[in-house]
Amino acid sequence: MLGGAAWSWEFVALLVPILFFHELGHFVAMKLFGYRNVRMFFIPLLGAAVTGKNHRVPGWKKALVSLAGPVPGIAVGIVLGGLGMWFGSQLAVTAALVALALNALNLLPVLPLDGGWV
């Protein structure tokens, strides 16, 4: 969200729920895999994050936690885009494109992105 001061309120109104859903995926996965002190927070103009302690959590679970944000976000983006095109909703199509772009970018194998942790 860096540079958020230059964005329209409409774009921010789309972006915040998309970020929340993405981070909620990490949050739920961390809880399911026994992470401790799990917390979600938003960082103004930068984005959002979920933190937690992962003592004795196998690597495959850590990878699933990393994927639990972008993969459901991509799935929802595909469904939302399809529904938006079917019903002729430009807002839904725009939200889908933002969700797909944000979550696909997050899968790049570069730290600190989710793909970098996988």
C-alpha positions as CSV (number, residue, x, y, z in Angstrom):
1,M,0.0,0.0,0.0
2,L,3.0,2.3,-0.2
3,G,2.0,5.4,-1.9
4,G,-1.5,5.1,-0.6
5,A,-1.9,8.8,-0.2
6,A,-2.2,9.1,-4.0
7,W,-4.9,6.5,-4.3
8,S,-8.6,7.2,-4.7
9,W,-10.9,6.3,-1.8
10,E,-12.7,3.9,-4.2
11,F,-9.5,2.0,-4.8
12,V,-8.7,1.9,-1.1
13,A,-12.2,0.7,-0.4
14,L,-11.5,-2.3,-2.7
15,L,-8.0,-2.9,-1.4
16,V,-8.6,-3.0,2.3
17,P,-11.1,-6.0,2.2
18,I,-8.8,-7.8,-0.2
19,L,-5.8,-7.3,2.1
20,F,-8.0,-8.3,5.1
21,F,-9.1,-11.6,3.4
22,H,-5.5,-12.3,2.4
23,E,-4.2,-11.9,5.9
24,L,-7.2,-13.7,7.4
25,G,-6.0,-16.8,5.4
26,H,-2.6,-16.6,7.1
27,F,-4.3,-16.0,10.5
28,V,-6.6,-19.1,10.2
29,A,-3.7,-21.3,9.0
30,M,-1.5,-20.2,11.9
31,K,-4.2,-20.9,14.4
32,L,-4.9,-24.4,12.8
33,F,-1.2,-25.3,12.9
34,G,-0.7,-24.3,16.6
35,Y,1.2,-21.0,16.2
36,R,1.1,-19.0,19.4
37,N,0.5,-15.2,20.0
38,V,-1.1,-14.9,16.5
39,R,-1.9,-11.2,15.7
40,M,-3.1,-9.4,12.6
41,F,-2.4,-5.7,12.1
42,F,-2.6,-3.1,9.3
43,I,0.3,-0.8,8.6
44,P,-1.0,2.5,7.2
45,L,0.3,3.2,3.6
46,L,2.2,-0.1,3.6
47,G,-0.1,-3.1,4.0
48,A,-1.0,-5.7,6.6
49,A,0.7,-8.5,8.4
50,V,0.0,-11.5,10.6
51,T,2.6,-12.5,13.2
52,G,2.9,-15.5,15.5
53,K,5.4,-17.8,17.1
54,N,6.1,-21.1,15.3
55,H,8.2,-23.2,17.6
56,R,8.4,-26.8,16.5
57,V,6.2,-26.3,13.4
58,P,7.3,-28.5,10.5
59,G,8.4,-26.7,7.3
60,W,5.5,-28.0,5.2
61,K,3.1,-26.3,7.7
62,K,5.0,-23.1,7.4
63,A,4.8,-23.3,3.6
64,L,1.0,-23.9,3.8
65,V,0.7,-20.8,6.1
66,S,2.5,-18.8,3.5
67,L,0.2,-20.1,0.8
68,A,-2.9,-19.6,2.9
69,G,-3.1,-15.9,2.0
70,P,-2.6,-15.8,-1.8
71,V,-4.1,-19.0,-2.9
72,P,-7.6,-18.4,-1.5
73,G,-7.3,-14.8,-2.6
74,I,-6.6,-16.0,-6.2
75,A,-9.5,-18.4,-6.0
76,V,-11.9,-15.7,-4.8
77,G,-10.6,-13.3,-7.5
78,I,-11.3,-15.8,-10.2
79,V,-14.9,-16.5,-9.0
80,L,-15.5,-12.8,-8.4
81,G,-14.2,-11.9,-11.9
82,G,-16.4,-14.6,-13.5
83,L,-19.5,-13.4,-11.6
84,G,-18.6,-9.8,-12.5
85,M,-18.4,-10.6,-16.2
86,W,-21.6,-12.7,-16.1
87,F,-23.6,-10.0,-14.4
88,G,-21.9,-7.1,-16.0
89,S,-20.5,-5.6,-12.8
90,Q,-17.5,-3.5,-13.5
91,L,-16.9,-3.1,-9.8
92,A,-16.7,-6.9,-9.3
93,V,-14.3,-7.2,-12.3
94,T,-12.1,-4.4,-10.9
95,A,-12.1,-6.0,-7.4
96,A,-11.2,-9.3,-9.0
97,L,-8.3,-7.9,-11.0
98,V,-6.9,-6.1,-7.9
99,A,-7.3,-9.4,-5.9
100,L,-5.6,-11.4,-8.6
101,A,-2.7,-8.9,-9.1
102,L,-2.1,-8.5,-5.4
103,N,-2.1,-12.2,-4.6
104,A,-0.2,-13.3,-7.7
105,L,2.5,-10.7,-7.0
106,N,2.7,-12.1,-3.5
107,L,3.6,-15.5,-4.9
108,L,6.9,-14.3,-6.4
109,P,9.8,-16.2,-4.9
110,V,11.3,-13.1,-3.2
111,L,11.4,-12.3,0.5
112,P,9.5,-10.9,2.3
113,L,6.7,-11.9,-0.1
114,D,4.8,-15.1,0.6
115,G,6.3,-17.0,-2.3
116,G,9.8,-16.2,-0.8
117,W,8.9,-18.1,2.3
118,V,7.7,-21.2,0.4
